[in-house]
Amino acid sequence: MDHHERREAFARALWRVVEQRGVAHLTLREVAQEAGISHGALQHYFTSREAMLSFAVDPAWEQKSLRVRRGFQELGDKPHPRDVLRVMLTEMLPLHTDARAASRISAACVLEALHNENIHARARDDIAQGRVVFEQLICQAMADGHISPTRDPVAETNLLLALTGFTALIELDVVEPQDALTAIDQYLDRLFTRNDHSTRREEERSR
């Protein structure tokens, strides 16, 4: 394997450590043991826990992006914005093995970010970029008449992001995965329902 492939293999070993043993065991020594190499050999690729975790975040985001793209492909051409938002939301949840590993890496990154300025800045920027995408989708759906113009796109975007908080509830067995999906579907149904009062006001303005 070349240098990049080795680093990716080590990142996968890091994923396994976090998924199977927890963030407390996320050390160079533990990852080296999981990868089947010496601690010194791993240090040739990662000089610190921070460097190792930062690198591992990229494959986690790539896995999420790949799942979202696959979900979009299944929707076909010109999908309804409600379906697009549902794919984006559900693929952020730990609903299967791949998603659970990526979710736990992301959680480890957030915990590290609380005490590390570099990781904090990166995590904040990644989430902020995702937030922009959500808000753009909502604004476009409003412009296309799928969502009532009386809705506040900023507030709706924040509520959508809040739904990703089901991750912790699912992981801790507080909420069943199906119940989380039901809640997401009910919220999206309400978001994309244009009430009669709003419709009448629009008709009056158009006269």
Wavefront OBJ file of the C-alpha trace (Angstrom):
o trace
v 0.000 0.000 0.000
v 1.111 3.566 -0.624
v 1.277 6.247 2.070
v -2.329 7.412 1.592
v -3.726 3.870 1.566
v -1.878 3.089 4.791
v -3.272 6.193 6.452
v -6.782 5.183 5.368
v -6.240 1.707 6.800
v -5.185 3.307 10.079
v -8.255 5.543 9.976
v -10.442 2.433 9.670
v -8.621 0.931 12.659
v -9.413 4.134 14.548
v -13.081 3.733 13.577
v -13.091 0.226 15.030
v -11.514 1.389 18.281
v -14.114 4.126 18.731
v -17.028 1.889 17.747
v -16.028 -1.132 19.809
v -14.231 0.377 22.837
v -15.238 4.013 23.016
v -13.605 7.423 22.749
v -11.669 6.907 26.001
v -9.539 4.301 24.185
v -8.769 6.571 21.253
v -4.980 6.682 21.628
v -2.118 6.125 19.225
v -1.187 2.965 21.118
v -4.704 1.476 20.939
v -5.063 2.283 17.239
v -1.627 0.837 16.493
v -2.614 -2.383 18.264
v -5.898 -2.536 16.322
v -4.037 -1.941 13.041
v -1.495 -4.635 13.881
v 1.581 -2.382 13.826
v 3.922 -0.912 16.394
v 3.239 2.349 18.174
v 6.403 3.804 16.646
v 5.357 2.813 13.116
v 2.020 4.591 13.524
v 3.826 7.744 14.652
v 5.472 7.920 11.225
v 1.997 8.686 9.856
v 0.355 10.533 12.745
v 2.340 12.549 15.246
v -0.544 13.068 17.661
v -4.027 11.971 18.619
v -5.347 15.206 17.112
v -3.729 14.523 13.736
v -5.087 10.994 13.704
v -8.622 12.051 14.606
v -8.612 14.906 12.077
v -7.663 12.503 9.312
v -10.296 9.959 10.334
v -13.071 12.553 10.082
v -12.677 12.817 6.298
v -13.626 9.183 5.557
v -16.563 9.564 7.956
v -17.908 12.535 6.004
v -17.183 10.777 2.723
v -19.224 7.778 3.871
v -22.141 10.043 4.762
v -21.887 11.858 1.428
v -21.810 8.559 -0.453
v -24.936 7.328 1.332
v -26.725 10.603 0.600
v -25.768 10.438 -3.098
v -27.058 6.875 -3.313
v -30.279 7.976 -1.673
v -30.657 10.779 -4.210
v -30.123 8.352 -7.080
v -32.932 6.167 -5.781
v -35.265 9.182 -5.863
v -34.850 9.501 -9.636
v -34.997 12.673 -11.710
v -36.473 15.863 -10.252
v -37.198 14.516 -6.764
v -39.567 16.355 -4.458
v -37.660 18.568 -1.971
v -39.344 16.782 0.929
v -37.782 13.505 -0.196
v -34.395 15.171 -0.631
v -34.476 16.531 2.916
v -35.570 13.159 4.272
v -32.599 11.411 2.677
v -30.217 14.000 4.098
v -31.683 13.695 7.583
v -31.990 9.919 7.771
v -28.505 9.262 6.418
v -27.079 11.263 9.323
v -28.613 8.840 11.815
v -26.889 5.655 13.054
v -29.378 3.298 11.445
v -26.891 0.662 10.215
v -23.306 -0.443 10.831
v -21.615 1.927 8.391
v -23.579 4.888 9.638
v -22.952 4.011 13.296
v -19.179 3.985 12.812
v -19.203 7.347 11.038
v -21.583 8.766 13.634
v -19.322 7.771 16.505
v -16.287 9.282 14.822
v -18.233 12.507 14.391
v -19.228 12.386 18.061
v -15.599 11.839 19.058
v -14.648 14.825 16.941
v -17.243 17.019 18.674
v -15.986 15.972 22.108
v -12.415 16.716 21.082
v -13.500 20.052 19.594
v -14.660 21.249 23.015
v -11.029 21.442 24.133
v -9.127 21.787 20.870
v -9.309 25.006 18.854
v -8.152 23.463 15.576
v -10.691 20.656 15.610
v -13.348 23.054 16.906
v -12.856 25.345 13.905
v -12.994 22.465 11.468
v -16.068 20.836 13.012
v -17.856 24.186 13.159
v -17.089 24.907 9.492
v -18.273 21.453 8.377
v -21.563 21.784 10.233
v -22.020 25.377 9.070
v -21.605 24.277 5.440
v -24.217 21.579 5.926
v -26.547 24.125 7.482
v -26.230 26.354 4.415
v -27.306 23.464 2.182
v -30.397 22.826 4.318
v -31.387 26.496 4.291
v -30.905 26.760 0.523
v -33.160 23.747 -0.020
v -35.868 25.217 2.193
v -35.685 28.631 0.501
v -35.920 26.989 -2.926
v -38.889 24.869 -1.818
v -40.604 28.043 -0.601
v -39.885 29.796 -3.907
v -41.303 26.815 -5.812
v -44.481 26.825 -3.756
v -43.858 23.604 -1.822
v -43.618 25.368 1.547
v -45.763 28.231 2.771
v -44.067 31.650 2.370
v -45.131 32.438 5.933
v -42.516 30.013 7.240
v -39.239 31.348 8.603
v -36.451 29.579 6.645
v -33.870 30.230 9.375
v -36.045 28.741 12.106
v -37.016 25.781 9.916
v -33.369 25.114 9.116
v -32.509 25.104 12.819
v -35.380 22.701 13.507
v -34.182 20.376 10.766
v -30.695 20.312 12.238
v -32.179 19.673 15.675
v -33.665 16.452 14.287
v -30.136 15.099 13.878
v -30.071 15.057 17.691
v -31.897 11.738 17.414
v -28.416 10.248 16.946
v -27.645 10.318 20.657
v -31.154 9.141 21.570
v -30.848 6.153 19.233
v -27.344 5.272 20.409
v -28.451 5.357 24.061
v -31.600 3.287 23.373
v -33.869 6.128 24.479
v -35.686 6.225 21.139
v -36.161 3.375 18.697
v -34.873 4.039 15.146
v -38.366 3.639 13.682
v -39.767 6.175 16.143
v -37.083 8.663 15.073
v -38.012 8.134 11.432
v -41.670 8.627 12.271
v -40.890 11.928 13.990
v -38.864 13.096 10.977
v -41.685 12.175 8.603
v -44.275 13.977 10.722
v -42.139 17.125 10.887
v -41.574 17.113 7.114
v -45.293 16.563 6.516
v -46.046 19.655 8.600
v -43.314 21.688 6.922
v -44.619 20.897 3.450
v -48.295 21.377 4.319
v -49.614 24.743 3.142
v -52.491 25.712 5.415
v -55.751 27.116 4.046
v -55.228 30.521 5.658
v -51.890 31.023 3.882
v -53.333 29.805 0.600
v -56.259 32.230 0.786
v -53.946 35.155 1.505
v -51.785 34.296 -1.511
v -54.864 34.054 -3.734
v -56.051 37.451 -2.535
v -52.669 39.033 -3.276
v -52.639 37.571 -6.778
v -56.033 39.081 -7.695
l 1 2 3 4 5 6 7 8 9 10 11 12 13 14 15 16 17 18 19 20 21 22 23 24 25 26 27 28 29 30 31 32 33 34 35 36 37 38 39 40 41 42 43 44 45 46 47 48 49 50 51 52 53 54 55 56 57 58 59 60 61 62 63 64 65 66 67 68 69 70 71 72 73 74 75 76 77 78 79 80 81 82 83 84 85 86 87 88 89 90 91 92 93 94 95 96 97 98 99 100 101 102 103 104 105 106 107 108 109 110 111 112 113 114 115 116 117 118 119 120 121 122 123 124 125 126 127 128 129 130 131 132 133 134 135 136 137 138 139 140 141 142 143 144 145 146 147 148 149 150 151 152 153 154 155 156 157 158 159 160 161 162 163 164 165 166 167 168 169 170 171 172 173 174 175 176 177 178 179 180 181 182 183 184 185 186 187 188 189 190 191 192 193 194 195 196 197 198 199 200 201 202 203 204 205 206 207
